[in-house]
Amino acid sequence: KNEVKTDVAVFAWDNTSHDFGKIKQGVPATHEFKFTNTGKSPLVITNVQASCGCTTPDWTKEPVMPGGQGFIKATYNAASPGAFSKTVTVTANIETGFVQLTIKGEVQVAQTGK
């Protein structure tokens, strides 16, 4: 029989992907993903892992109470020119165990001599 897990928290995201559009090379771009815990248990984020070293995550370290809000902040270093799409894997006490966020955009080559 299917038992509903009541001891898990639930992420309700404002959005799970963000497009920076065109950004300047060498100027880090940051996006903050906001969420609300719509579950019945405190939401605990145990790890946030970016798909590459070029993305630095920050996140709500303390448990997010039911109805409370938290964030995952992803900063892309914009070192390499060209299009990018990176994932940030958020591990937490939710039913699926983790959720993936995506940041993307296009780094414009820095203009020199102007």
C-alpha positions as CSV (number, residue, x, y, z in Angstrom):
1,K,0.0,0.0,0.0
2,N,1.1,3.6,-0.6
3,E,1.8,5.3,2.6
4,V,2.1,9.1,2.5
5,K,5.3,10.2,4.1
6,T,4.5,12.8,6.7
7,D,8.0,13.2,8.0
8,V,9.3,14.9,4.8
9,A,9.5,18.5,4.0
10,V,8.3,19.9,0.7
11,F,10.0,22.5,-1.5
12,A,7.7,25.0,-3.2
13,W,10.0,27.0,-5.5
14,D,9.5,30.5,-6.9
15,N,11.4,29.0,-9.9
16,T,13.8,26.2,-10.5
17,S,15.7,27.6,-13.4
18,H,17.2,31.1,-14.2
19,D,18.4,32.5,-17.4
20,F,20.9,35.3,-16.8
21,G,20.8,36.3,-20.5
22,K,24.0,38.0,-21.7
23,I,26.5,38.7,-19.0
24,K,30.0,40.2,-19.0
25,Q,33.0,38.0,-19.0
26,G,34.8,38.0,-15.6
27,V,31.9,39.6,-13.8
28,P,30.3,37.0,-11.5
29,A,26.5,36.6,-11.8
30,T,24.4,35.6,-8.8
31,H,20.8,34.3,-8.7
32,E,18.9,33.5,-5.5
33,F,16.3,30.7,-5.8
34,K,13.7,31.2,-3.1
35,F,11.5,28.5,-1.7
36,T,8.8,27.9,0.9
37,N,8.6,24.7,3.0
38,T,5.0,23.6,2.3
39,G,5.5,20.3,4.2
40,K,4.7,19.4,7.8
41,S,8.3,18.9,8.9
42,P,11.3,21.3,9.2
43,L,13.2,21.3,5.9
44,V,16.9,20.6,6.3
45,I,19.2,21.1,3.4
46,T,22.2,18.7,3.9
47,N,24.2,19.6,0.8
48,V,24.2,21.8,-2.3
49,Q,26.5,20.7,-5.1
50,A,27.2,22.6,-8.3
51,S,27.9,20.7,-11.5
52,C,31.2,22.5,-11.9
53,G,33.7,24.5,-9.8
54,C,32.7,27.6,-11.8
55,T,29.5,27.8,-9.7
56,T,29.6,28.7,-6.0
57,P,26.5,27.9,-4.0
58,D,25.3,29.3,-0.8
59,W,22.1,28.3,1.0
60,T,20.0,28.4,4.2
61,K,21.9,26.4,6.7
62,E,19.4,26.3,9.5
63,P,16.2,24.1,9.3
64,V,13.3,25.9,7.5
65,M,10.1,25.5,9.5
66,P,6.8,24.6,7.8
67,G,5.6,27.7,6.1
68,G,9.0,29.3,6.4
69,Q,11.2,30.5,3.5
70,G,14.8,29.8,2.5
71,F,17.1,30.3,-0.4
72,I,19.7,28.7,-2.6
73,K,22.1,31.2,-4.0
74,A,24.2,30.3,-7.1
75,T,27.1,32.4,-8.3
76,Y,28.6,31.8,-11.7
77,N,32.1,33.1,-12.2
78,A,31.6,33.9,-15.9
79,A,35.3,33.2,-16.6
80,S,34.8,31.4,-20.0
81,P,33.0,33.1,-22.9
82,G,30.1,31.4,-24.6
83,A,26.8,29.9,-23.6
84,F,26.6,28.0,-20.3
85,S,24.0,25.8,-18.5
86,K,24.9,24.5,-15.1
87,T,22.9,22.5,-12.5
88,V,22.9,22.9,-8.8
89,T,21.8,19.7,-6.9
90,V,20.1,20.4,-3.6
91,T,20.0,17.5,-1.2
92,A,17.4,17.7,1.5
93,N,14.8,15.7,3.5
94,I,12.2,15.7,0.7
95,E,10.5,12.7,-0.8
96,T,12.8,12.6,-3.9
97,G,15.9,13.2,-1.8
98,F,17.2,16.0,-4.0
99,V,16.1,18.6,-6.5
100,Q,18.0,20.1,-9.4
101,L,18.2,23.8,-10.1
102,T,19.5,25.2,-13.4
103,I,21.3,28.5,-14.2
104,K,22.1,29.4,-17.8
105,G,23.1,32.3,-19.9
106,E,25.8,33.6,-22.3
107,V,29.1,35.1,-21.3
108,Q,30.1,37.9,-23.7
109,V,33.8,38.3,-24.5
110,A,35.2,41.3,-22.6
111,Q,35.8,44.3,-24.9
112,T,39.4,45.5,-24.7
113,G,41.0,48.8,-25.5
114,K,37.8,50.9,-25.0
